Amino acid sequence: MSRILKVGTRGSVLATTQAGHVRDALIAAGHPAELVIVQTKGDVVMAPVERIGVGVFTLELRAALERGDCDIAVHSYKDLPTARDDRFAPIAVPPRVDPSDVLIARDGLTLDTLPEGARVGTSAPRRRSQLAALRPDLDLRPLRGNIDTRMGYVTSGDLDAVVLAAAGLDRTRAGARATHRFGIDEMLPAPAQGALAVEARADDPEAIAALAVVDHLPTRVRIAAERRLLADLEAGCTAPVGARAELTGVDSADSAFAGTDPGGDTIATGAELTLHAVVAAHDGSEVLRAVGTTVPAAHPDGPVAGAEDLGRRLAADLLDRGANDLMSVEAPDQGDPLVPRESTTAPPTVRDS
């Protein structure tokens, strides 16, 4: 391919790091590629995401893709709406990294050793509700900003700890800063957390063909279960809903792209997919959990369909047990989040390397 594929991404260090992995995989497979920075509302407005709206990190990126400003767009999959958008080809999903949430606390403190009333920063209703259930004594504070900014509030003493996604830390090589990684029985991540979604326009067969090199079927199967659960619950990315799917025989933190992973496009016939899900009251006073297992490759319509059936089954179970009542309660106002002083300005342009 002589055409240089323009890979659209947000301008943060994390976003450009993630998109850089996609660019590098394309180049290694013989597809010339370069990054194109697209500024989004979520990069400029520092209000809580639930205030400024779902899609705050994806709408402008998708608009740039539709206009032809870029040929490929790289999203954090958890930020995308669950409804299919026919303007774009089916999403390619690179291997997922650790989907867990982590605690970064002063003095090496863990969840158990944080003192009573410790100030913990997080704005996500999902994290806040599960933290409130685990430690109702904690003083939860809203915040926005990039990874370094959030960790800086702990270093400065403004907060005792913050909760972040392990994926962002690991991708930016800051994973050693975590003082506690939450287990499945403690805090479930957002559906599709730790996974990327890579899109091309539906009318661009050349870009679509190139994306086959980054698609990883085992990851796509796990994400299908989690996102079908989210869709059937009719919950958005800001709802107090968590989910995590694991597939036996597949490393949950694959580091290679499918093009260099011999198992990237197959799933063992007997491999079992287990989906864990949670819906919680905003104050943590009630927590509904569900877990189910299936053999996705045994489904007559393929493993992705098998995974989606599992997601539907668990969503139906949670709804039967009152999940809608918990999700329909409006989240309490968190107040103004901690934000960096420079947050009202546009992020700097990041040059492609």
C-alpha positions, 0 to 999 in steps of 0.5 A: 500500500502506497497510501499513508493511513492517517490515524486519528487520536486525541492529543493526550499522552495516553491517547497518542500512546495507544494510537501509536501502538496501532500505527506501529502495527500497521507499519509493521504489516506494510501499511504506512501510517501516521498520527493525526491529532483531533481535539475533543470537548472532553480534552478542554472542558473539565466538568464531570463527564456525566455533566457534559454528556456521553460521547464527549471523547468520541463525537469529534473524533468520529466526525473527523473520520467521516470528513476524511480528516483521518482514515482510522480513528482510535478510541477507548472502547468504553467511551463509545455508545453501544449502538452501531453507527453505520457510517463506519465499518465493524470495529477492530479490537486490538488485544486488551490490557489489564482492565482492572481499576487501581488505587494510587495512595500516599505512603503505599497505602492499600484499600484496607490500610487507608485511614478512616475518612481518607480523601479519595479522588474519583468522579466515575459513578461506577467507582464511587458506588463500589467504593462506597460499598467497600469503605463507606467511611471514605471521603470521595472527591470528584476530579478530572485531568490526565493521569499525571495531574490526578496522581499529582493530587496525591503527591501534593497532599490534596488527596490521600488516594485516587482511583485510575484504570490500570490500562492507562498506567500500564500503557504509559509505563506508570503501573508501578505507582499503583498501591492496590489493584482491585480484584473482581470481588472488590470492584468491577471495571467499566464494560470494555475498559482496557480495550481499544476500538479502531474504526474506519469509514464503511466506504473505505475498503483499503483501510478496512482491510488494513485493520485486520492486522490489529483485530484480536478475536479473543478480546472482541469476544470478551468485549461483546459480552460486556457491551451486550450486558450494558446495552440490554441494561440500557445503561450508558458509560456513566451508569453505576454498572461494571462488567468483566469477561474472562476467557480460559486459555487466553492471557487477560493482558495480551501484549501483542497485536493479532498480526504477531499473535498466532492465536489472535484470530481463533478461540479454542473449541472448549474455551469457557467465557465467564462474565462478572457483572455488577449494578450498585446504588450510588451510595453503595447501600445496595449491590447486585452481582451476577456471574455466568459462563458459556462456551462461545465457540459452541454457538451456531452463529459463532463465538461473538454471538455466543458472548452476546447471548451471555451478556443478554442472560446476565442483563435479564437476571439483573433487571429481574432483581431490580437493577433498573431501580438502582440505575434510575436513581439520579446520581447526587451532585458531586460538586466541582471537581479538582482540575489543573489550572491550565485545564481551560486551555486547549491541549498542546499539539502532539507531533507524530514521531 
